[in-house]
Amino acid sequence: MKLFKLFALLFLVCSCTQLTVNKPAEAPQLPHSFCETRPIEIKHNMPYGNSPWQRTINLPTSGKFVEENHYVTQVDKFINQAPWPKTITDNIQQHLQRSFLFYQSFDPKMTFEQLYSKRWNKEWTPEEGGQIGQGSVGEVQRSELSPDDEMWFMCMMWASESKPKRSTKFLLTANHKSVVVIAGYETGPSSKDHIGGIAREVHAWLGTDPNSLIKVELLKNQEQKTGPIDCK
């Protein structure tokens, strides 16, 4: 009888106790857009070195994109209030942590080491006739380029007549995923095998690498916010 009562008590306790189940993190719903684009002719010009080259591409098109380093934004700070970093890793960790947390809002399962797994993922872009962390537009970068936009960054080896206005928006698509990127702050890369360069976060979101083909288009709606998007 005592044994029966014990089993009955255990049954009541178990039936009244709610089990706590840890649900996997859910990715937030992406903004929706019709993602309308328009055709455009873009001229590339690489006049330097022993093998200069020129070409014309017509968007939309697909091509490969190198992976860019990081660019100084309007909120990045450096020792002694210097406007630009002194080394390619100067205060880069604060920049990376901020970008990682924002990226994680789109992909909660991503870890810091997965996102920035390569050495160059943790460095400012090198100085190439300017400052470390600087693109090709000079000092205006520090007052205009926001942290949110710098993560979704694209460049090409623009010819002078084809260089877009700062903050021009393009649409990149691969693996059934799309992202709105910003251009006009940098010129490059010099590699003729690639049609442009994009930020590490763009490659991560699209599931691509420098050998992948990515479709690029010019957005009609230039007010569209940068970042991952669900095209209707």
Salt bridges, closest charged atoms under 4 A:
GLU67 OE2 - ARG200 NH1 3.38
ASP76 OD2 - HIS95 ND1 3.13
ASP76 OD1 - ARG98 NH2 2.67
GLU113 OE1 - LYS122 NZ 3.37
GLU123 OE2 - ARG119 NH1 3.06
GLU144 OE1 - ARG166 NE 2.74
ASP148 OD2 - LYS225 NZ 3.90
GLU150 OE2 - HIS70 ND1 3.70
GLU150 OE1 - HIS95 NE2 3.22
ASP230 OD2 - HIS32 ND1 3.03
